Amino acid sequence: MKFDLKKIVALIMVFAMVLCFAGCDNGGTTSSYYEEVPGENGGDNGGSTGNNATQDIVTEVPTNLKGTTVKVLFWRPLTNDEKAVVASFEKQTGMKVQFKFAANAGGVYAELISASLAAKEGYDIAMFNNINFPGRPTSIMQPLNDIKGFDFSDPAWDKALMDTQKINGKYYGVNIVGGHTNEFVAMYFNETMFKNRGVKTPRQLWEAGNWNWDTFLDAAKAMTYKENGAQVYGYINRGTGYMTYWLQAAGTDFITYDGTKFKSNLSDAKLLNNIKYYNEFRTKYKIMGDDTYGVPHFRSGEAAMFSVITYAMFKESDTKFSQMSDTIDAVPFPMPKGQKQVALVDSCLFGILKGAKNSEGAAHFLRYFLDPQNYSMSDNFINKNLEKTFNELAKMDKRVSISEGVVNNGAQVDFANVCHNIVLTDAAQVTSKVKSYATNFDFAVNKANKAVK
């Protein structure tokens, strides 16, 4: 199937618009992507589309599925666009789709899944991502390769993403190339602040082919200063635990996975050197303060650069960057000098639950529901430069971190706290601090390896 990039962008944008919901069909509570639950949120832009629904997918749905129901456990209410696409699917196939929503995107979604399975309700579809891997897919989901309705020769499936969480050659979750539920990581910057100080912006460096860790650090140093007695930092991160962006960029991680086996990587020299590099932002170069929740600090002008997912590019984002008087921009997250540029991404994969009653129908529904060509969107980026960067990220290879899911599922320590403690350690003590978690990580890796067997 031929893909139109503008439509791919449109699809992703639709679901990235409002990640805080005041309530939902079952009496929900407010949930913020940034403060509570990385990777399990979505949004509503208030628009309704679905008019461009692809016809070739529905023609592949067997007629014997007419009258059957696909049941979906979802972590948030549907957007208007999603509702329109679901209605189009139902109209064209004669199938019905039933959703049950979590009250919010965090532990409540996990509880919703557990309660549904315990009650043997026969729901078909649920979501997992890198912070649920491998626990959720191995414990409650089926391998998809043998489920009728999935055609993995179809180039629409995002194999580059799906392969990162493949288990022994089997897919447990799917998404579409440019799928709306995945979020890229970008480096945001306050263009006004850069121009006021006469410093080359990250965009100028990016467009000159000179955007990397070295030029990032130079820019951060130049943008670290005191003004009217207040400290301004060159950089601030998304929040506690997101030092992993820098490890992902360098192609390393606390835990590695080759598709069949997990391995603790805490003694790897590359990992330790990259952790020290990040640690020195605070201890040596002093371009970053303590590792805190960065959204309000970037918004208030206390930091010139900020790393977070592309959700923040949209006017309705709860980061409220659209309300800033300064001009903001973003470029792809920098890579070490000489390394190929890739897009870091928070993954989102949809799988078939154990005990599903309509696995085949669910397969056809996912292929239709996730298809970028079934959605349209316009004029939701804060500015054109952000849209330009989004388009560039959408075309790149992807890289995902799996450490958080492995550790939180089995290490009996909180991964975000581990990262936070490492960041706040003096640079000379980084190696010993990292290795102090060896027993916890070994325990988690052993548990994960048993799960994938």
Buried (B, 14 or more C-beta within 10 A) or exposed (E): EEBEEBBBBBBBBBBBBBBBBEEBEEEBEEBBBBEBBBBBBBBBBEBBBBEBBBEEBBEEBEEEBEEBBBBBBBBBBBBBBBBBBBBBBBEBBBBBBEBBBBBBBBEBBBEBBEEBBEEEBBBBBBBBBBBBBBBBBBEBBBBBEEBEBBEEEEEBBBBBBBEBBBBEEBBBBBBBBBBBBBBBBBBBBBBBBBEEEEBBBBBBBBEEEEBBBEBBBBBBBBBBBEEEEEEBBBBBBBBBBBBBBBBBBBBBBBBBBEEEEBBBBBEBEEBBEBBBBBBBBBBEBBBBBEBBEBBEBBBEBBBBBBBBBBBBBBBBBBBEBBEBEBBBBBBBBBBBEEEEBBBBBBBBBBBBBEBBBBBBBBBBBBBBBBBBBBBBBEEBBBBEBBBBBBEBBBEBEBBBBBBBBBBBBBBEBBBBEBBBBBBBBEBEEBBEBBEBBEEBBBBBBEBBBEBBE
